[in-house]
Amino acid sequence: MQHAFAMTTDYAIIFEPPWYMQFDMGTTFNMFFRDAGLIDLIKNDLHGTTKIHVIRLSDGQVTTLDSKRWSLILHFSNSYMLDEDTLVVEGPAYEKPDDNPFKIFSAENMNCADSISQHEYGSVYKRYILNLKDKTVKHE
């Protein structure tokens, strides 16, 4: 699941969280004929880790890094190169694998202002330092 991606002058950076959409007949049927929505197709690997794909724009070479932790980042704030082997990506990240930040948009929460503001789906501002030489990710 990818909402947006980060870019530097030389790279596009795509975060692949351990979330995926699973289409099955039962959920699809319920979407059309019962009280189910697109959000019900989202599945989560609670023990999965986020993969980060770094694409060099000049030749399309892809380097994949494993973040070694579960995280979900939807909107990227800043990205830049420290040197030719080190990239920095910053943005608000969700780090609780058992939370679903999209649940705040569910029908039961949208009917009440308190439900929208009183949830525990909050994100934290994170800095990911990507080392392309040794393929490691440092979290700050």
C-alpha positions as CSV (number, residue, x, y, z in Angstrom):
1,M,0.0,0.0,0.0
2,Q,1.6,3.3,-1.1
3,H,0.0,6.7,-0.7
4,A,3.0,8.8,-1.6
5,F,6.8,8.5,-2.1
6,A,9.8,10.6,-1.2
7,M,12.3,12.1,-3.7
8,T,15.7,13.6,-3.8
9,T,17.3,15.0,-6.9
10,D,18.8,11.6,-7.7
11,Y,16.4,9.1,-6.1
12,A,12.8,8.1,-5.7
13,I,12.2,6.3,-2.4
14,I,9.2,4.1,-1.9
15,F,8.2,2.7,1.5
16,E,6.5,-0.7,1.5
17,P,4.8,-1.3,4.8
18,P,3.6,-4.8,5.9
19,W,0.0,-3.8,4.8
20,Y,-1.7,-5.2,1.8
21,M,-5.1,-5.4,0.2
22,Q,-6.7,-8.8,0.1
23,F,-9.6,-9.2,-2.3
24,D,-11.8,-12.2,-1.5
25,M,-15.4,-12.9,-2.5
26,G,-16.8,-12.6,1.0
27,T,-15.5,-9.1,1.7
28,T,-16.2,-7.9,-1.9
29,F,-19.8,-9.2,-1.6
30,N,-20.2,-7.3,1.7
31,M,-18.8,-4.1,0.2
32,F,-21.6,-4.1,-2.3
33,F,-24.5,-5.6,-0.4
34,R,-23.8,-5.0,3.3
35,D,-22.0,-2.7,5.7
36,A,-18.4,-3.1,4.6
37,G,-16.0,-0.7,3.0
38,L,-12.7,-0.6,1.2
39,I,-11.0,-0.4,4.6
40,D,-12.1,-4.0,5.3
41,L,-9.8,-5.2,2.5
42,I,-6.7,-3.9,4.3
43,K,-4.8,-6.7,6.0
44,N,-1.8,-6.2,8.3
45,D,1.2,-8.4,9.0
46,L,1.7,-7.6,12.6
47,H,5.2,-9.1,12.6
48,G,6.3,-7.8,9.2
49,T,8.8,-5.1,8.6
50,T,8.8,-2.2,6.2
51,K,10.9,-2.5,3.1
52,I,12.3,0.6,1.5
53,H,13.0,0.7,-2.2
54,V,15.4,3.3,-3.4
55,I,15.4,3.9,-7.2
56,R,18.2,5.8,-8.8
57,L,16.5,8.0,-11.3
58,S,19.5,8.1,-13.8
59,D,19.4,4.4,-14.6
60,G,16.5,2.8,-12.7
61,Q,18.7,0.7,-10.4
62,V,16.7,-0.4,-7.3
63,T,18.2,-1.0,-3.9
64,T,15.9,-2.6,-1.3
65,L,16.5,-2.0,2.4
66,D,14.8,-3.7,5.3
67,S,13.9,-1.3,8.1
68,K,13.9,-4.2,10.6
69,R,10.7,-2.8,12.2
70,W,7.0,-2.3,11.5
71,S,6.1,1.2,10.4
72,L,3.7,3.0,8.1
73,I,4.5,6.4,6.6
74,L,1.9,8.0,4.3
75,H,3.1,11.5,3.8
76,F,6.8,12.5,3.4
77,S,8.0,15.8,4.7
78,N,11.6,16.0,3.6
79,S,14.2,13.9,1.9
80,Y,17.8,14.7,0.9
81,M,21.2,13.3,0.3
82,L,23.9,13.5,3.0
83,D,26.5,12.0,0.6
84,E,26.4,9.7,-2.4
85,D,25.7,6.7,-0.2
86,T,23.4,8.2,2.4
87,L,19.9,9.4,2.1
88,V,17.6,10.9,4.8
89,V,13.8,10.7,4.7
90,E,11.6,12.4,7.3
91,G,7.9,12.3,8.0
92,P,5.1,11.3,10.3
93,A,5.1,7.5,10.9
94,Y,2.7,5.1,12.6
95,E,4.7,2.6,14.6
96,K,1.9,0.5,16.4
97,P,1.3,-2.5,14.2
98,D,-2.0,-3.3,15.9
99,D,-3.5,0.1,15.2
100,N,-5.2,1.2,12.0
101,P,-5.0,4.9,11.5
102,F,-7.7,4.7,8.8
103,K,-10.3,3.6,11.4
104,I,-10.8,7.2,12.4
105,F,-12.6,7.6,9.0
106,S,-15.0,4.7,9.7
107,A,-18.7,5.6,9.8
108,E,-19.1,5.1,13.6
109,N,-16.2,7.6,14.2
110,M,-17.3,10.1,11.6
111,N,-20.6,10.7,13.3
112,C,-19.1,12.1,16.5
113,A,-16.5,14.9,16.9
114,D,-15.2,13.2,20.1
115,S,-14.5,10.0,18.3
116,I,-12.4,11.7,15.7
117,S,-10.3,13.6,18.3
118,Q,-10.1,10.9,21.0
119,H,-8.2,8.0,19.4
120,E,-4.8,6.5,19.9
121,Y,-3.7,6.2,16.3
122,G,-1.2,9.0,16.5
123,S,1.9,9.2,14.5
124,V,5.4,10.3,15.5
125,Y,7.8,12.4,13.4
126,K,10.6,10.1,12.3
127,R,13.9,10.4,10.4
128,Y,15.1,7.4,8.4
129,I,18.8,7.4,7.5
130,L,19.3,5.1,4.5
131,N,22.8,3.8,3.9
132,L,23.0,2.5,0.4
133,K,26.5,1.1,0.8
134,D,25.8,-1.4,3.6
135,K,22.0,-1.4,3.1
136,T,21.0,-0.4,6.6
137,V,18.4,1.9,8.0
138,K,18.9,4.0,11.1
139,H,15.8,5.4,12.9
140,E,15.8,8.6,14.8
